[in-house]
Amino acid sequence: MAKTRWYKNAVVYQIYPRSFMDSDGDGIGDLNGITEKADYIKSLGVDAVWLSPCYKSPNDDNGYDISDYCDIMDEFGTMQDFDRMLQAFHDRGIKVLMDLVVNHTSDEHNWFQESRKSKDNPYRDFYIWRDGKGHDKKNPPNNWRACFGGSAWEYDETTEQFYLHLFSKKQPDLNWENPKVRESVADICNFWLRKGVDGFRCDVITYISKPDDLQNAKQSEVVVGPRWKTYIHELADRSFNKYDTLIVGEAAGIDFPRACEITDESAGLLDMLFHFEHVAAIPVCAYSQKSTNLRRFKRILFRWQSLPETAWGAVYYENHDQPRSLPRFAPAGKHREAAAKSLALSLLFQKGTPFLYQGQELGMTNCPFTRGDYRDIQSVNLLADMQKKPFGAFLSKFTEKYLQRYARDNARTPMQWNTAKNAGFTQGTPWMKINGNYREINAQSQIQNPDSVFCFYQKALDLRKQYADIVRDGEFSPIDKRNKHVLAFTRQLNGKYLLAVCSLSPKSAKCKIPAYLCTGQATLLLRNTKQPIALTETVYLPPCTCALWEISPEKSK
Ligand code: ISL
């Protein structure tokens, strides 16, 4: 089927089901909870949702370890609940993307249960098994590290071999060299596409093809393995391309030149990808309290705005693996609301498909955790590992500081719906800590307040629709590129400009505007302050102020 590329005008809202809305009081978000909130999502003005995994899973990594791809996680409900939720979104004109996690499965998946039984089991080759090294063959086949700590190889007594797991040992990597694996994955995709889902966010999809000589390969070679393109083409032919899908790949480690190739329409691989350059985690050892450098942030964002015309990008500041953008990219203290709006404007008018993460539309912030509050396998393992090292007590303290800023848990605290008990998220005991600031930051109060972050998002999303052509196709140009406090740019199409000026500084700031933009007709479309903002060659901005103009200049550039 020919792609309509509907996603070029869309904004996607990511739901982390576990933390979105609990409908049955077990303390865990669920599908019926999401359905209850479909009107809320519609009212925000987004066009699609991406659901983090809701398949059957033992939850070693909160659903990113799947034990049955064609069934729903017990805590989240049933397949009927899923169908109802899908219908609720479609009735509202909202598309639904599933999270496709097929680099690995859970070790509790039937395929792995079979695979580990014996070397001649029909499922043995569904996973990547190798002999160990050393005289007793008890050393891992290579020095690769798992993302959640330790070796990427786990020894299995039954068959006396190691299996590969790039993530936790409960997430064995699938062997994509095996045609049966590839067929099975296509079947899974078709199962969901037949149900009517509109595409996939593909988890670590570029890691699926492993280097040939695994024992001697460098771990960096896994970022885009040797047969990656072939496998994606095959999957697209068998599944994705039969429908009008959006296929967005998570692509940790992908650099700009490679992204240009991969997302070029002619390549037929991914419609867009998530790069990590602006959110690259700082290693614990290099961590300091320094805040993000806006110049560096801008340099990265602007570079990624220069994808060729034939390629396309996904733009985002938050997701379930990242701390909140407040205070990461802008101040969260007394300027929190203004900062949240300024970030919103700076994101939503870039070229590409914006992805919002639940709670971002409220300006939700990082959470002040104490040690026992962490739930994410990555945080829990890191704390445990540090404690075991020499000077464990000191390292643990340091790690806690690091986690406070970078832990994935920050994004995973439950949605803050109202001022009722547990922020209106659950009647029971929440599965993880709720951020105490819910009395101040919650959906109910913001929906009613025209000056709220939520209403700002609504207005910005509405403007995106009014200016759909320029937002989709307009040329992107940075303004006052080297400014350390302000992120500003124009989008231009057929001589008409949108100018976004977004201060991310807690201090007053200035932004230099080129003379040609100060001529002709200018209309202020949106701002986050009641004060007037004059469009002159120097725009003066109170802390975290932002504004969006439509300009038809008399003179050209
Ligand atoms: O989260 C990270 C750093 O804090 C990343 O390294 C992350 O593990 C990587 O981007 C892959 O993420 C995806 O796959 C993981 C899962 O834990 C993440 O939630 C998911 O987004 C394994 O399935």
Boltz pocket constraint, residues with backbone or C-beta under 6 A from the ligand:
constraints:
  - pocket:
      binder: B
      contacts: [[A, 61], [A, 64], [A, 65], [A, 101], [A, 147], [A, 167], [A, 203], [A, 204], [A, 250], [A, 252], [A, 281], [A, 320], [A, 321], [A, 378], [A, 406], [A, 408]]
      max_distance: 6.0
